Amino acid sequence: MKNTLTLVMIFFAAIFTANGQSEKIKFVEYDLSNGLHVILHADDRTPNVMVSLMYHVGAKNEDPSRTGFAHFFEHLMFEGSDHIGRGEYFKMIQAAGGSLNANTSQDRTFYFENMPSNQLELALWMEAERMLHAKIDTIGVNTQKGVVIEERKQSYDNRPYGTFMEELGKRAFTVHPYQWQTIGDPEHIRAATFDDIKNFYDTYYVPNNCVLVIAGDFEEKQTRQWVDKYFGSIPRGTLPMYRPEIVEPMPTQEIKDVVYDNIQLPALFMAYHAPEMGTREAYAMDILTQILSGGASSRLKTNLEDKGLTLQSQAFNFQCEDPGLLYVLAIPNMGTPLADVEAALTTEVERMSKELVSEEEFQMAMAAKEFEVAANLQSLAGKAQALCDAYTYFKDAERVNKELATFQSITREDIQNVARKYLQTNTRVVLHYVPMAEKNESNTND
């Protein structure tokens, strides 16, 4: 069965590679005098255009006493502008036949619209409006404070296991700002003053901290004129931007803890330190993660789930601009002690260090990654985000055309070496999530 799956994955990866990634993503790029970097990728196969802006600001750029600001601004930027009424931003884009969204990470904030081609000018005007004239007033600030605090309750505090990344992060990092999540501390948001918020906007929401990518069906000359018309007069930012150069020391002792949560089933969460994105080690770690939990024949599936130890198990490499974390998690099957699951997960992780992965596993994981890379670059949205990422993190948009070759250069030895360096028991954090009822029972018995 594994041989059949391997052949299927390799076959489809080859198709995508031949039809997609073998065609270089062609683009032109240039800078406006105010520092805005512009990337244009023309593709007229559909009458649509993606307008994407990525600001190089995320949770790691925040003041430790004002966490959650980057995510807060993701919401606040939809309030409107001096020339767009409150609550009208979504309505105007949707009325023009478009869709839009945004997201925030530890390292950047990303906004994007998918528009009919004949509505490109509208999208450019609206993005320029909120870069220069975002509506930052008492009503909008108070409204979005409430929205963000409620989002934290729904997505973190009241969701089963919703705090696991937060709980792992604050134990895995002692000095680096990755110790907090993008949602931030609700008390920090409540305490934020108007001046705090305005200063964050004036510092980071400036053209010289942003890349604009336009991908799709457009005429280049006209598009350049519109970009210059709407963005060219926006002043360059002059306030100092906080770019942390903090190096988190590699731990030398395992941290284990218990978290009581409003859950029905116990769970196990582990965090190992991992390399920063873009490095050869990061590519090797991605393939390693694929071998651990990337499908029906992965190690965690066949050695834990299929044997009845766990209901669910997973590993994922959360790549960041600075060294981040690799997460391993599992929900035990009914009656299986957390200690047994921890021992089984540890065995699988340690195997990555002790022995070379098999050639069959390696080829299957490589085929899956090739498929993933090629598939991500089939859509306008995928190409636009890839170009944004490549420029924001590396100032090299051409990296989008090198991604597949970089994965293909990774060897089985690279995978073992990255496991030996990062996946050590004495450097990890292990959390046992236990139902709150067990804590209450323990207190009652005491």
C-alpha positions in Angstrom: 0.0 0.0 0.0 2.8 2.4 0.9 4.5 1.8 -2.5 1.2 2.6 -4.3 0.8 5.8 -2.3 4.3 6.8 -3.0 3.9 6.4 -6.7 0.6 8.3 -6.6 2.2 11.2 -4.8 5.2 11.3 -7.1 2.9 11.2 -10.1 0.8 14.1 -9.1 3.9 16.1 -7.9 5.4 15.5 -11.3 2.3 16.8 -13.0 2.2 20.0 -11.0 5.9 20.5 -11.4 5.7 20.1 -15.1 2.6 22.3 -15.6 3.1 24.8 -12.9 6.4 25.4 -11.2 8.4 24.7 -14.4 6.9 28.0 -15.6 8.7 30.8 -13.8 6.5 33.3 -12.1 7.3 36.4 -14.1 7.1 39.8 -12.5 8.4 43.3 -12.5 9.3 45.2 -9.4 10.2 48.8 -8.5 10.2 51.3 -5.6 8.4 54.5 -5.3 10.3 57.4 -3.9 8.6 57.0 -0.5 10.0 53.5 -0.2 6.9 51.5 -1.2 8.1 48.3 -3.0 5.7 47.3 -5.8 5.6 43.9 -7.5 3.5 43.3 -10.6 2.7 39.8 -11.8 0.5 39.8 -15.0 -1.8 36.8 -15.6 -4.8 37.3 -17.9 -6.2 33.7 -17.7 -9.1 34.9 -15.5 -10.6 38.4 -15.4 -9.6 38.9 -11.8 -6.8 40.8 -9.9 -5.3 40.3 -6.4 -4.3 43.4 -4.6 -2.1 42.4 -1.6 -0.2 44.5 0.9 2.1 43.1 3.5 3.3 45.4 6.3 6.5 44.2 8.1 5.1 44.4 11.5 3.8 41.6 13.8 3.6 40.6 17.4 7.3 40.5 17.9 7.5 44.3 17.2 5.2 45.1 20.1 6.0 46.7 23.5 5.9 43.8 26.1 3.4 46.0 28.0 1.2 46.5 24.9 0.9 43.1 23.3 -1.8 42.4 20.8 -1.3 45.7 18.9 -0.4 44.2 15.5 -3.6 42.1 15.6 -5.6 44.9 16.9 -4.6 47.0 13.9 -5.6 44.3 11.6 -9.2 44.9 12.8 -8.9 48.7 13.2 -7.8 49.2 9.5 -11.3 48.1 8.4 -13.0 50.9 10.3 -12.7 53.2 7.3 -10.8 56.4 6.5 -11.2 60.1 6.1 -13.1 59.4 2.9 -14.6 56.0 3.6 -17.4 55.8 6.1 -17.3 53.8 9.2 -18.2 50.2 8.4 -18.2 50.8 4.6 -14.9 49.2 3.7 -16.3 45.7 3.4 -19.5 46.9 1.8 -17.7 48.8 -1.0 -15.4 45.9 -1.9 -18.2 43.4 -1.9 -20.5 45.7 -3.9 -17.9 45.9 -6.5 -17.9 42.1 -6.8 -14.7 41.5 -4.7 -13.7 39.8 -1.5 -11.2 40.7 1.1 -9.5 39.6 4.3 -6.4 40.0 6.5 -4.3 38.1 8.9 -1.5 38.7 11.4 1.5 36.7 12.5 4.4 37.2 14.8 6.3 38.9 12.0 3.9 40.6 9.5 0.4 41.8 8.8 -1.2 40.9 5.5 -4.2 42.5 3.7 -5.7 41.4 0.4 -8.6 41.9 -2.0 -9.6 39.7 -4.9 -11.3 42.0 -7.4 -12.8 41.9 -10.9 -10.2 43.3 -13.2 -12.2 46.4 -13.9 -12.2 47.3 -10.2 -8.5 47.4 -9.7 -8.4 51.2 -9.3 -11.0 51.1 -6.5 -9.0 48.6 -4.5 -5.8 50.6 -4.9 -7.5 53.8 -3.8 -9.0 52.1 -0.8 -5.7 50.6 0.3 -4.0 53.9 -0.1 -6.7 55.6 1.9 -6.1 53.4 5.0 -2.4 53.6 4.7 -2.6 57.4 4.9 -6.0 58.2 6.4 -7.1 55.3 8.5 -10.0 56.2 10.8 -8.4 56.2 14.3 -10.8 57.7 16.6 -12.4 57.0 20.0 -15.5 55.2 18.5 -13.4 52.9 16.3 -10.8 52.2 18.9 -13.3 51.3 21.6 -15.3 49.2 19.1 -12.3 47.2 18.0 -11.0 46.8 21.5 -14.3 45.0 22.3 -14.1 42.9 19.1 -10.5 41.7 19.8 -11.2 40.9 23.5 -14.2 38.9 22.5 -12.2 37.1 19.8 -9.7 36.1 22.5 -12.5 34.6 24.6 -13.9 32.7 21.7 -10.7 31.5 20.0 -8.5 31.0 23.0 -10.0 31.1 26.5 -13.3 29.3 25.7 -12.1 26.9 23.0 -10.9 23.4 24.1 -7.0 23.4 24.1 -7.2 26.9 22.7 -4.4 28.2 24.8 -1.8 25.5 24.0 0.4 27.7 21.8 0.3 30.5 24.3 1.1 28.2 27.2 4.0 26.6 25.3 5.4 29.9 24.0 5.7 31.5 27.4 7.6 28.5 28.7 9.8 27.9 25.6 10.9 31.5 25.2 12.4 33.5 28.1 13.6 36.6 26.4 12.3 36.6 22.8 9.0 38.3 22.0 7.7 35.0 20.5 6.8 34.2 24.0 3.4 35.9 23.5 0.8 35.2 20.7 -0.6 37.7 18.3 -3.9 37.9 20.2 -2.0 39.6 23.1 -3.1 40.3 26.6 -6.6 41.8 26.9 -5.5 44.0 29.7 -2.9 45.5 27.4 -5.5 46.3 24.9 -7.9 47.8 27.4 -5.0 50.0 28.8 -3.9 51.2 25.4 -4.2 55.0 25.1 -5.1 56.9 21.9 -1.5 58.1 21.7 -0.2 54.5 22.0 -2.4 53.4 19.1 -1.7 56.5 16.9 2.1 56.1 17.4 2.0 52.4 16.3 0.1 53.4 13.2 2.5 56.3 12.4 5.5 54.0 12.9 4.6 50.9 11.0 1.8 51.7 8.6 4.0 53.6 6.2 5.0 52.9 2.6 8.7 52.1 3.4 7.5 49.3 5.7 5.2 47.7 3.0 5.2 45.7 -0.2 2.3 46.0 -2.6 1.8 43.0 -4.9 -0.7 43.2 -7.8 -1.3 39.9 -9.5 -3.7 39.0 -12.3 -5.4 40.6 -15.3 -4.2 44.2 -15.6 -2.5 46.6 -18.0 0.9 47.5 -16.7 1.2 51.1 -17.9 -2.2 52.0 -16.5 -1.6 50.2 -13.2 1.7 52.0 -12.7 -0.1 55.3 -13.1 -2.7 54.3 -10.6 -0.1 53.1 -8.1 1.8 56.4 -8.4 -1.5 58.4 -8.2 -2.7 56.9 -5.0 0.5 55.8 -3.2 3.1 58.1 -4.6 2.3 61.2 -2.4 2.1 59.2 0.9 4.9 60.5 3.1 7.7 58.1 4.0 7.7 57.0 7.6 10.4 58.5 9.7 9.8 57.1 13.2 12.2 54.4 14.4 10.8 50.8 14.0 11.6 48.3 16.7 13.3 45.3 15.1 14.2 42.9 17.9 17.6 41.3 17.6 17.1 39.1 20.6 18.6 35.6 20.4 16.8 33.1 22.5 19.3 30.8 24.2 18.8 27.1 23.5 17.4 25.5 26.7 19.4 22.8 28.5 16.6 21.4 30.7 13.2 20.0 29.8 10.2 21.9 31.1 7.1 19.8 32.1 3.9 21.2 33.4 0.1 20.5 33.8 -2.6 22.8 32.5 -6.1 22.4 33.7 -8.6 23.3 31.0 -12.4 23.1 30.4 -12.0 19.9 28.3 -13.5 16.5 28.2 -10.4 14.6 27.1 -6.8 15.0 28.2 -4.2 16.0 25.7 -0.4 16.2 25.3 1.4 19.2 23.7 5.2 19.4 23.1 7.3 22.2 21.7 10.8 21.9 20.3 12.9 24.9 19.2 13.2 25.1 15.4 15.2 27.0 12.8 14.2 30.3 11.3 12.5 30.3 7.9 14.5 30.4 4.7 17.4 28.4 6.0 18.4 25.0 4.8 17.6 23.6 8.2 14.0 25.0 8.0 13.4 23.1 4.7 14.8 19.9 6.3 12.5 20.4 9.3 9.5 20.8 7.0 10.2 17.5 5.3 10.9 15.9 8.7 7.4 17.1 9.9 5.9 15.6 6.8 7.4 12.2 7.6 6.1 12.4 11.2 2.5 13.4 10.5 1.9 14.2 6.9 -0.7 11.7 5.8 -2.1 8.2 6.2 1.3 6.5 6.1 3.1 8.9 8.4 4.8 7.7 11.5 2.4 9.2 14.0 -0.6 7.8 12.1 0.7 4.3 11.7 2.5 3.9 15.0 0.1 5.8 17.4 -3.3 6.3 15.8 -3.6 3.0 14.0 -2.4 1.1 17.1 -5.1 2.7 19.2 -2.8 4.8 21.4 -4.2 8.1 20.2 -7.4 9.5 18.7 -5.4 12.2 17.0 -1.7 13.1 16.7 0.1 15.8 14.7 3.4 17.6 14.3 3.8 21.0 12.6 6.7 23.3 12.0 5.5 26.9 12.7 8.1 28.8 10.7 8.9 32.4 11.8 11.3 35.1 10.8 13.4 34.2 13.8 13.9 30.7 15.2 10.5 29.4 16.2 8.9 26.2 17.4 8.0 22.7 16.2 4.8 21.5 17.8 3.9 17.8 18.5 0.5 17.1 20.0 -1.8 14.1 20.7 -5.2 13.3 22.2 -5.0 9.8 23.9 -7.5 7.1 23.1 -9.9 6.4 25.9 -8.2 4.8 28.8 -4.6 5.4 27.5 -2.6 7.3 30.1 -0.9 10.5 29.0 2.4 9.1 30.2 2.1 6.3 27.7 1.4 8.7 24.8 4.2 10.9 25.9 6.6 7.9 25.8 5.4 6.9 22.3 5.7 10.4 20.9 9.1 10.8 22.4 10.2 7.5 20.8 9.0 8.6 17.3 10.7 12.0 17.7 14.0 10.5 18.9 14.0 8.0 16.0 14.5 11.0 13.6 17.8 11.7 15.4 19.0 8.1 15.8 18.5 6.7 12.3 18.2 7.9 8.7 14.7 7.9 7.4 14.0 5.3 4.8 14.4 6.1 1.2 10.7 5.3 0.6 9.6 7.7 3.4 11.9 10.3 2.1 10.7 10.1 -1.5 7.0 10.2 -0.4 7.5 13.2 1.9 9.5 15.0 -0.8 6.7 14.3 -3.4 4.2 15.7 -0.9 6.2 18.9 -0.4 6.7 19.3 -4.2 3.0 18.9 -4.7 2.3 21.5 -1.9 4.7 24.1 -3.3 3.4 23.7 -6.9 -0.2 23.7 -5.8 0.2 26.9 -3.7 1.5 28.7 -6.8 -1.4 27.7 -9.0 -3.8 30.5 -7.8 -3.4 34.3 -8.0 -3.8 34.4 -4.2 -1.1 31.9 -3.7 1.3 33.7 -6.0 0.6 37.1 -4.5 1.2 35.9 -1.0 4.4 34.1 -2.0 5.7 37.2 -3.6 4.8 39.3 -0.5 6.5 36.8 1.8 9.7 36.5 -0.3 10.2 40.3 -0.4 9.1 41.0 3.2 11.3 38.4 4.8 14.2 38.2 2.4 14.0 41.3 0.1 14.2 38.8 -2.7 11.0 38.2 -4.7 12.8 35.8 -7.0 12.8 33.2 -4.1 9.3 32.1 -5.3 11.0 30.5 -8.3 13.6 28.8 -6.2 11.4 27.1 -3.6 11.0 23.8 -5.3 14.7 23.4 -6.1 15.6 24.2 -2.5 13.3 21.4 -1.2 14.7 19.1 -3.8 18.3 19.7 -2.6 17.5 18.4 0.9 18.9 15.0 1.7 18.1 12.3 4.3 21.3 13.3 6.1 20.0 16.9 6.4 16.9 15.6 8.1 18.8 13.6 10.6 21.2 16.5 11.3 18.3 18.9 12.0 16.7 16.4 14.3 19.9 15.9 16.2 20.3 19.7 16.6 16.8 20.6 17.6 14.7 17.6 18.7 16.3 16.9 22.0 14.4 15.9 25.1 16.3 18.3 27.3 15.4 21.3 25.2 11.6 20.8 24.9 8.5 21.9 26.7 5.9 19.2 27.6 2.4 20.1 28.7 -0.3 17.7 30.0 -3.7 19.3 29.4 -6.1 17.8 32.0 -9.8 18.3 32.4 -10.7 20.9 35.1 -12.9 18.3 36.7 -9.9 16.3 37.8 -8.4 19.3 39.5 -11.7 19.9 41.3 -11.8 16.2 42.4 -8.3 16.4 43.6 -9.1 19.5 45.7 -12.2 17.9 47.1 -10.3 14.8 48.2 -7.6 17.0 49.8 
